[in-house]
Amino acid sequence: MHPWIAERTASFDSSGIRRVFDLAAKLKDPINLSIGQPDFDVPDEIKDATIEAIRSGRNAYSPTQGIAPLRDAVLAEVNEKYPGQDRDVFISSGTSGGLVLSMLSMVNPGDEVIFLDPYFVMYPALVRLCGGVPVMVDSYPDFRLDPEKIEAAITPKTKMVLVNSPANPTGVTATEADLKAVAAIAAKHNVALLSDEIYSRFFYDGDFYSPASDNPDAIVIDGFSKSHAMTGWRVGYVHGPREVIATMLKIQQYSFVCSPQPAQWGALRAMEVSMKANVDEYRKKRDYLVEQLSPHYELTSPGGAFYLFPKAPGNEGGAAFVERAISQGLLIIPGNIFSQKDSHFRISFAASDETLRRGAELLIKLAKA
Ligand SMILES: Cc1ncc(COP(=O)(O)O)c(C=O)c1O
């Protein structure tokens, strides 16, 4: 390691995902089912509001906590959803910004943070960056958020339980009963409950439910990246107890400074733009892919997000299967990037119907080969 590099950076690596991108770069016209963002574009009204903000000179730093109209609008929505709770809100630099600040403001060296395996790639990396210890709760084969398993993982060193429903990479949604139980467990053991709700609008069966409804101290991170296809704009938000939010803002002031101001004006407009038609489309894509692949792969039908996490055929393993798929021109992600296990792979159905059709056809062929 170069003598200038800090030790904390050696606690995690990103070679797995780089390997997939290296393999992908060699492909000419891949069937790409690897993308973690919507395949639709940002709605025009949102683009127009942002361009108008830029043209009218709203290009400076915003207040650390975000522009007042956006913060007020998010706070009004939060107050309506969680009546009687005293939540504070700020605008973060994407949901990732909220995640980074959550970890930095709550995780001490040696603190344990519990989350499900499979997990979103940033979770173990950020916990380790803060000197914390990721405690991964095996959720195979159905990827259920099992409150009993969560409680069994709690020790005197537990600082936080991190939940993500709908989940990346499985698309699985936790039930209201399980979320209520986890909210109660966090309260009983006096540990922080962090809820990553970035996929809350991509919810296909029933209504989204947040554990913050039952735990007024839960910290929620969310944002506009996925809901309005604004991944490059970097606008998210965090709500939770006042003192925790104030601490995150203290760090935001000395790090991200603010979410980009023009993008925040776009996000304000986004709050009035319904994405229901897009979500309905994604439900159909989910139904199509599940119907096509279920006879050939072991998989749990996802209730949300835009991912499917099937088991690789036989005992081939996720990484070997993905190499085989990539050699045939199909780009998918091996499960071991999101897990301690190498048995599954992630498909994103945020793609055109034609791409999905070609992908399904090839996947069916690969299952038989
Ligand atoms: C579970 C989860 N949380 C957070 C993020 C980060 O989203 P953002 O673009 O808002 O930083 C992602 C992005 O893929 C995600 O999948």
The ligand as an ORCA input file, in Angstrom:
! r2SCAN-3c Opt
* xyz 0 1
  C     -30.301      0.700     -1.320
  C     -29.710      1.941     -1.858
  N     -29.501      2.971     -1.020
  C     -28.959      4.120     -1.436
  C     -28.590      4.301     -2.768
  C     -27.949      5.587     -3.167
  O     -28.799      6.409     -3.909
  P     -28.435      7.913     -4.271
  O     -28.234      7.965     -5.754
  O     -29.632      8.713     -3.864
  O     -27.225      8.293     -3.537
  C     -28.786      3.256     -3.676
  C     -28.356      3.388     -5.079
  O     -28.208      2.426     -5.809
  C     -29.371      2.047     -3.212
  O     -29.569      1.017     -4.031
*
